[in-house]
Amino acid sequence: MFRTLNISSEEKKLRLDTYVAKKCNISRSKAQRLIQNEQVKLLGIPIINNDHIVKPGEEYVVHLIQPDISTSIEPNYDIKLDIVYEDDDIIVLSKQSRLTVHPGAGTNNDTLLNAVIAHLCKIPYTNTRPGIVHRLDKDTSGLMVIAKNEQSHSFLSELLSNRKIKREYLAVIWGALPNLQGTVKTHIAPKRSNKEMMCVTKTAGKLAITHYSVKKIIGQASLVKCTLETGRTHQIRVHMSHIGHSVVGDQVYGKNSSKSEKHAKNSDFIRNFNRQALHAHTLGLYHPKSKEYIEFVSDLPQDMQVLIGEFENIS
């Protein structure tokens, strides 16, 4: 279904996502997904910025039907899911490292979402359409929530947008922080020379806030808890690197550090640990149907437990 929206003089200076949500009687998070899916057009050209400001006299065409990912993504029955909790509305699972969340260039059908589609295909008479609420990097392990219907996806996306989903990570970082707890508050934007990398900027990009507390000092490294106030791409990895304590094993934001060779010379395991030692440990949210607060915890995966033991042995 298509809707044509004409901007009146009273509606100037509104954000596009706010305007579409108001006029189409949908949530702002759903309006944002329509915009990001290039389903909102001005003069036939998709407008993909949620914060685009509408102007009087403009005419937007909105395609209100969401793409059905369950029919466009092949199921993969070979990938095992570690499901922590499931009901009619959500799936909470612990993602293993080395697993990409969503299909893209070069991933074929070997992603988490392919496995979720396969899992749902096993449920008789189901008409669920899984939706990714938030993502984890390929080499980050830990808790994620998947919405099983549009209502749940809209509700959880709104929670995420309003910073009402609790996300705590455990990370092994190089060195000892000067303070046992603190906050890193910067702007983060894509790097000009490589758009797939993020970097700290003075004013460009988006505000990113990470709170950290040291759980344990382990020889030449530290185990820290990082709590996201915002959820920018690669946020914890960028922030830890920015303050001089990159995540152990980070092949992108820590690979230029000499710390690995200097401090890991007595441990082949540490020296060859080639994924960021970052795990989504705690996830708390309000259930989309009952509205009750629920919280989940995922233990450190074996590779990170061994990594910590190696640091303790050479301390």
WOBELWO-V527837 format. One record per backbone hydrogen bond with DSSP energy under -1.0 kcal/mol. NH is the residue of the N-H (numbers start at 1). CO is the residue of the C=O. E is the energy in kcal/mol with one decimal. If there is no record, write none. Layout:
{{NH CO E} {NH CO E}}
This chain:
{{3 62 -2.4} {5 60 -3.4} {7 58 -2.6} {11 8 -1.2} {13 54 -1.4} {16 52 -2.2} {17 50 -1.9} {19 15 -2.5} {20 16 -2.8} {21 17 -2.2} {22 18 -2.1} {23 19 -2.6} {24 20 -2.4} {26 21 -1.8} {31 27 -2.1} {32 28 -2.3} {33 29 -1.7} {34 30 -2.2} {35 31 -2.1} {36 32 -2.7} {37 33 -1.9} {38 35 -1.6} {39 34 -2.9} {41 61 -2.5} {42 45 -2.6} {45 42 -1.7} {47 40 -2.6} {52 49 -1.5} {54 14 -2.5} {57 7 -2.5} {58 55 -1.9} {60 5 -2.9} {61 41 -2.4} {62 3 -3.2} {63 39 -2.9} {64 1 -2.8} {69 67 -1.1} {71 68 -1.3} {73 69 -1.4} {76 114 -1.9} {83 81 -1.0} {84 92 -2.5} {85 92 -2.0} {87 90 -2.1} {91 146 -2.4} {92 85 -3.1} {93 144 -2.3} {94 82 -2.7} {95 142 -3.5} {99 138 -1.3} {107 104 -1.9} {110 107 -2.1} {112 100 -2.9} {113 101 -2.1} {115 111 -1.6} {116 112 -2.3} {117 113 -2.5} {118 114 -1.9} {119 115 -2.4} {120 116 -2.4} {121 117 -1.7} {123 120 -1.3} {126 123 -1.3} {129 148 -1.4} {131 147 -2.6} {133 145 -1.0} {140 137 -1.8} {141 278 -1.8} {142 95 -2.4} {143 280 -2.2} {144 93 -2.3} {146 91 -3.2} {147 131 -2.4} {148 89 -3.0} {153 149 -2.4} {154 150 -2.5} {155 151 -2.2} {156 152 -2.8} {157 153 -2.3} {158 154 -1.7} {159 155 -2.0} {160 156 -2.5} {161 157 -2.4} {162 158 -1.9} {163 160 -1.5} {164 159 -3.0} {166 284 -2.5} {168 282 -2.3} {169 226 -3.0} {170 279 -2.7} {171 224 -2.6} {172 277 -2.0} {173 222 -2.7} {174 246 -2.3} {175 220 -2.9} {182 212 -2.2} {184 210 -3.1} {186 208 -2.2} {187 201 -1.0} {188 206 -2.7} {189 199 -2.4} {191 197 -3.2} {197 194 -2.0} {199 189 -2.5} {201 187 -2.4} {206 188 -2.6} {208 186 -3.5} {210 184 -2.6} {211 227 -2.6} {212 182 -2.9} {213 225 -1.9} {214 180 -3.4} {215 223 -2.7} {216 223 -1.8} {218 221 -2.5} {221 218 -1.4} {222 173 -2.3} {223 216 -3.3} {224 171 -2.9} {225 213 -3.1} {226 169 -2.7} {227 211 -3.4} {228 167 -2.1} {229 209 -2.2} {230 209 -1.4} {235 232 -1.9} {238 234 -2.8} {239 235 -2.8} {240 236 -2.7} {241 237 -1.8} {242 238 -2.3} {243 239 -1.7} {244 241 -1.5} {245 240 -2.8} {248 172 -2.8} {250 247 -2.0} {257 254 -1.5} {262 258 -2.1} {263 259 -3.2} {264 260 -2.0} {267 264 -2.1} {271 267 -2.2} {272 268 -2.1} {273 270 -1.2} {277 248 -2.5} {278 276 -2.3} {279 170 -2.5} {280 141 -3.2} {281 168 -1.3} {281 279 -1.1} {282 168 -2.2} {283 296 -2.4} {284 166 -2.2} {285 294 -2.7} {287 292 -3.1} {291 287 -1.8} {294 285 -3.2} {296 283 -2.7} {298 281 -2.7} {305 301 -1.8} {306 302 -2.7} {307 303 -1.9} {308 304 -2.2} {309 305 -2.0} {310 306 -2.3} {311 307 -2.0} {312 308 -2.2} {313 309 -2.0} {314 310 -1.3}}
